[in-house]
Amino acid sequence: MTIDKKQEGTKLVIALTGRLDTTTAPQLEAELKTAMEGITELEFDLKDLEYISSAGLRVLLSAQKVMNKQGKMVIHNANEDLMDIFDVTGFVDILTIE
């Protein structure tokens, strides 16, 4: 998985490419821990993400909990397969997906 971060002031955009699974989730988690301080707007661009596992969902949920306290989090460009996963797991009710 590739993580591409772009920060503009207090807005952070993270574009993910590949698979967010048990192997790659710790990498994203580590990136988020160092990058989220002072961020009020977090955006995930999932246009090039092919798959997300429960480990990946856990990382997104953790990020959402942090952002509930310090701003907002939005997910963009989730493909049909990812939307099915978000739907089945109930994450469509937890996350803001546009």
N, C-alpha and C positions, 0 to 999 in steps of 0.2 A: 504494500500500500504506500502511496505517496501522499504527503501532507504539504499543502501549499498555503502558507499563512500570509495575509496582507492586513496590515493595521493602518487605519486612518484615524488619528486622534484616539477616541475611546471606542471606536468600532473595529471589530476584528472579524475578518472573513476567512474561513477555513474551507479550502476545496480539497475533497478527498478523492483519490483515484485508486481503483483496485478493489480489494476485499477488506472489510472491517470485521475481523473475526478474532478468535482466541489468541492467535499469534500476533496480530497487529494492534489489537485494542490497547495493550499496555503502552505502546508507542504513542498513540493519540492521547491517552490519559496523562502521560508524562509531559507532552507538549502543552496540553491545556493547563496543567498545574502552574507552569511557568508563565503562560501567556495571558491568563485571565485577570490578573490583578489590574484594577483600574478600568476594566472594560465594562461599558454599560450596554453595548449592543454586540451580540455574538451571532454570526450568521454562518451556517454550514451550507456549502454548495455541494450537492451530491450528484451532480450531472454525470460524473465519470465513476461513481461508486457502483460496483457490480453486485455486491452482496453485503449483507450485514447479519451477524450472528447475535446471540443473546449477550455475548461479551461486549459487542459493539453497542447494543442497545443500552447496556448498563452504563457505558461511558457517556452516551448522550443524555441519559437520565441524570447522572451526576452533574453534568454541565448545566442541565436545566435547573437543578436545585440551587446551584451557585448563582445562576443568572436570575432566579426568582428574587434573590436578595439584593442584587446589584444592577439589574436592568432587564433586558429582554433577549430572548434567543429565538431565532427563526431558522427553519430548514427550507432550502430552495432546491428545485430541480430533482426531486426524488423520482426515479423511474417507476414503472408499473409494478415491477417485482418488489422494490423496496416499499412502495405504498401498500402492497398486499401484506407484507410483514408488519408494517406499522399498524395496519388495520386489525389483523388477527391478534396482535399482542395488546391492543388497546392503546398503543402509543399515539394514535391520532387524537385521542382525548387529552393527552398529557403534553405533547409537543405542539408548537405552532408550525404547521407545514403549509407552505405556499407554493 
